[in-house]
Amino acid sequence: MATHRNWFEGWRLFGLLTLTLIGLSIWIAAMRQFEVEGVLVIRFTARTSLLFFCLAFSAAALARLWPNAWTHWQCRNRRYLGVTFAASHAIHAVAIAGFATLDPPGFAAATSAVSYIFGGIGYAFIIALTATSFDRTAAMLGPRAWRRLHLIGGYYLLLQFMVSFGKRIPEMPLYALFLLPLAAVFALRMISMAARPAPRQARAS
């Protein structure tokens, strides 16, 4: 039982999830003979990135508000869920590069200077968050700076997800469904923050 559980904990969990994402991405691309249509991998990894981001960014709030076996597991493994999100978005970047290589006119039509700027900032945050998801680098950064980086980066990525999915709603209204987990994560974090006990000095005053 312990061995079975260990596969769904820590770095083994990350390895299992990442290998699954790579395998599914290759399968999706192979179904279209790795042609331009195979860049459905972009959509697939955008959605898996959304899933793992929401799991990681909501973990602490859920564990605080509804402590149970699932939320404790989620909070205990939020680092590995977050790094899996980074792996998913790395595959997403490879798929985007494939799209740019296979169909330069289509890629140019689907992108803009704004998307380069804000997408670049998003990837910079992902790299920074991933690099500081290890004990040694987190200790080098310090707890206050670490928390600030992960809060700012997390909220920036949440906003970027909302914009990325939201701008597709006029053409595909069902994309509004992808905004629901993002709104839920934001609400959970706000409720959790409000439910925190006030510091002693604030209560005393």
C-alpha positions as CSV (number, residue, x, y, z in Angstrom):
1,M,0.0,0.0,0.0
2,A,2.9,2.4,0.9
3,T,4.6,1.6,-2.5
4,H,1.4,2.3,-4.4
5,R,0.9,5.6,-2.5
6,N,4.5,6.6,-3.2
7,W,3.9,6.6,-6.9
8,F,1.4,9.4,-6.4
9,E,3.6,11.5,-4.1
10,G,6.6,13.7,-4.7
11,W,8.9,13.5,-7.6
12,R,7.5,10.1,-8.7
13,L,4.1,11.8,-9.1
14,F,5.8,14.5,-11.3
15,G,7.6,11.8,-13.4
16,L,4.4,9.8,-13.9
17,L,2.3,12.8,-14.9
18,T,5.0,14.3,-17.1
19,L,5.6,11.0,-19.0
20,T,1.8,10.7,-19.4
21,L,1.6,14.2,-20.9
22,I,4.5,13.5,-23.3
23,G,3.0,10.2,-24.4
24,L,-0.5,11.8,-25.0
25,S,1.0,14.8,-26.8
26,I,3.0,12.5,-29.2
27,W,-0.1,10.4,-29.8
28,I,-2.3,13.4,-30.6
29,A,0.4,14.8,-33.0
30,A,0.8,11.3,-34.6
31,M,-2.9,11.0,-35.3
32,R,-2.4,13.9,-37.7
33,Q,0.9,12.6,-39.1
34,F,2.7,15.4,-37.3
35,E,1.3,17.9,-39.8
36,V,0.1,21.4,-39.0
37,E,-3.2,19.9,-37.8
38,G,-1.2,18.0,-35.2
39,V,-0.7,21.3,-33.4
40,L,-3.9,20.3,-31.6
41,V,-1.2,19.6,-29.0
42,I,-1.2,23.3,-28.3
43,R,-4.9,23.2,-27.2
44,F,-4.4,19.9,-25.3
45,T,-1.4,21.3,-23.3
46,A,-3.1,24.6,-22.7
47,R,-5.9,22.7,-20.9
48,T,-3.6,20.3,-19.0
49,S,-1.6,23.4,-17.9
50,L,-4.8,25.0,-16.7
51,L,-5.6,21.9,-14.7
52,F,-2.2,21.6,-13.0
53,F,-2.0,25.3,-12.3
54,C,-5.4,25.3,-10.6
55,L,-4.5,22.2,-8.5
56,A,-1.2,23.8,-7.4
57,F,-2.5,27.4,-6.8
58,S,-5.6,26.3,-4.9
59,A,-3.9,23.7,-2.7
60,A,-3.1,25.7,0.4
61,A,-6.5,27.5,0.4
62,L,-8.4,24.2,0.0
63,A,-6.4,22.5,2.8
64,R,-7.1,25.4,5.1
65,L,-10.8,25.7,4.3
66,W,-11.7,22.0,3.9
67,P,-9.1,19.8,5.5
68,N,-9.5,16.2,4.4
69,A,-7.4,13.4,2.8
70,W,-7.6,14.8,-0.7
71,T,-6.8,18.4,0.2
72,H,-4.0,17.3,2.4
73,W,-2.5,15.2,-0.4
74,Q,-3.0,18.2,-2.8
75,C,-1.2,20.6,-0.4
76,R,1.5,18.1,0.3
77,N,2.2,17.7,-3.4
78,R,1.5,21.2,-4.6
79,R,5.2,21.7,-5.4
80,Y,5.1,18.7,-7.7
81,L,1.8,19.7,-9.3
82,G,3.3,23.1,-9.9
83,V,6.4,21.6,-11.6
84,T,4.1,19.4,-13.6
85,F,2.3,22.5,-14.8
86,A,5.7,23.9,-15.9
87,A,6.4,20.6,-17.8
88,S,3.0,20.8,-19.5
89,H,3.7,24.4,-20.6
90,A,7.2,23.4,-21.8
91,I,5.4,20.8,-24.1
92,H,3.0,23.6,-25.0
93,A,6.0,25.8,-26.1
94,V,7.4,23.0,-28.2
95,A,4.1,22.6,-29.9
96,I,3.9,26.4,-30.6
97,A,7.5,26.2,-32.1
98,G,6.3,23.3,-34.3
99,F,3.3,25.4,-35.5
100,A,5.6,28.3,-36.2
101,T,7.9,26.0,-38.2
102,L,5.2,24.1,-40.1
103,D,2.9,27.1,-40.9
104,P,4.7,30.5,-40.6
105,P,1.8,32.4,-42.2
106,G,-0.8,30.8,-39.9
107,F,1.4,31.4,-36.9
108,A,1.9,35.0,-37.8
109,A,-1.8,35.5,-38.2
110,A,-2.5,33.8,-34.8
111,T,0.0,35.9,-32.9
112,S,0.9,39.6,-32.3
113,A,3.4,41.7,-30.5
114,V,1.2,41.8,-27.5
115,S,1.0,38.0,-27.3
116,Y,4.8,37.9,-27.5
117,I,5.3,40.4,-24.7
118,F,2.7,39.0,-22.2
119,G,3.4,35.4,-23.2
120,G,7.1,36.0,-22.7
121,I,6.5,37.5,-19.2
122,G,4.4,34.4,-18.4
123,Y,7.1,32.0,-19.4
124,A,9.7,34.1,-17.4
125,F,7.5,33.7,-14.3
126,I,7.1,29.9,-15.0
127,I,10.9,29.6,-15.2
128,A,11.4,31.6,-12.1
129,L,8.7,29.7,-10.1
130,T,10.1,26.3,-11.3
131,A,13.7,27.3,-10.5
132,T,12.7,28.2,-6.9
133,S,10.7,25.1,-6.4
134,F,13.7,23.3,-4.9
135,D,14.7,23.4,-1.3
136,R,18.2,24.8,-2.0
137,T,17.1,27.6,-4.4
138,A,14.1,28.5,-2.2
139,A,16.5,28.9,0.8
140,M,18.9,31.0,-1.3
141,L,16.0,33.3,-2.2
142,G,14.7,33.6,1.4
143,P,11.1,33.0,2.6
144,R,9.8,36.5,2.2
145,A,11.1,36.9,-1.4
146,W,10.0,33.4,-2.3
147,R,6.5,34.0,-1.1
148,R,6.3,37.4,-2.9
149,L,7.6,35.8,-6.2
150,H,5.2,32.9,-6.0
151,L,2.2,35.1,-5.2
152,I,2.9,37.7,-7.9
153,G,3.8,34.9,-10.5
154,G,0.7,32.9,-9.5
155,Y,-1.7,35.8,-9.9
156,Y,-0.1,36.9,-13.1
157,L,-0.5,33.4,-14.6
158,L,-4.1,33.2,-13.4
159,L,-4.8,36.5,-15.2
160,Q,-3.0,35.4,-18.3
161,F,-5.0,32.1,-18.4
162,M,-8.3,34.1,-18.0
163,V,-7.3,36.4,-20.9
164,S,-6.0,33.5,-23.1
165,F,-9.2,31.5,-22.7
166,G,-11.5,34.5,-22.5
167,K,-10.6,36.0,-25.8
168,R,-11.8,32.9,-27.6
169,I,-15.3,33.1,-26.1
170,P,-16.8,35.2,-28.9
171,E,-15.9,32.5,-31.5
172,M,-16.3,29.5,-29.2
173,P,-18.7,30.2,-26.3
174,L,-17.9,27.0,-24.6
175,Y,-14.5,28.4,-23.7
176,A,-16.3,30.3,-21.0
177,L,-16.3,26.9,-19.1
178,F,-12.5,27.2,-18.7
179,L,-12.9,30.4,-16.8
180,L,-14.9,28.7,-14.1
181,P,-12.0,26.9,-12.4
182,L,-9.9,30.0,-12.6
183,A,-12.6,32.1,-10.9
184,A,-13.1,29.3,-8.3
185,V,-9.3,29.3,-7.5
186,F,-9.3,33.1,-7.1
187,A,-12.4,33.0,-4.9
188,L,-11.0,30.2,-2.7
189,R,-7.8,32.1,-2.2
190,M,-9.7,35.3,-1.2
191,I,-12.0,33.4,1.2
192,S,-9.0,31.6,2.7
193,M,-7.2,34.9,3.1
194,A,-10.2,36.5,4.8
195,A,-10.6,33.5,7.1
196,R,-7.0,33.7,8.4
197,P,-6.9,34.7,12.1
198,A,-5.6,38.3,12.6
199,P,-2.1,38.7,13.9
200,R,-1.8,39.1,17.7
201,Q,-0.7,42.7,17.5
202,A,-3.6,43.7,15.3
203,R,-6.1,41.9,17.6
204,A,-4.6,43.6,20.6
205,S,-4.9,47.0,19.1
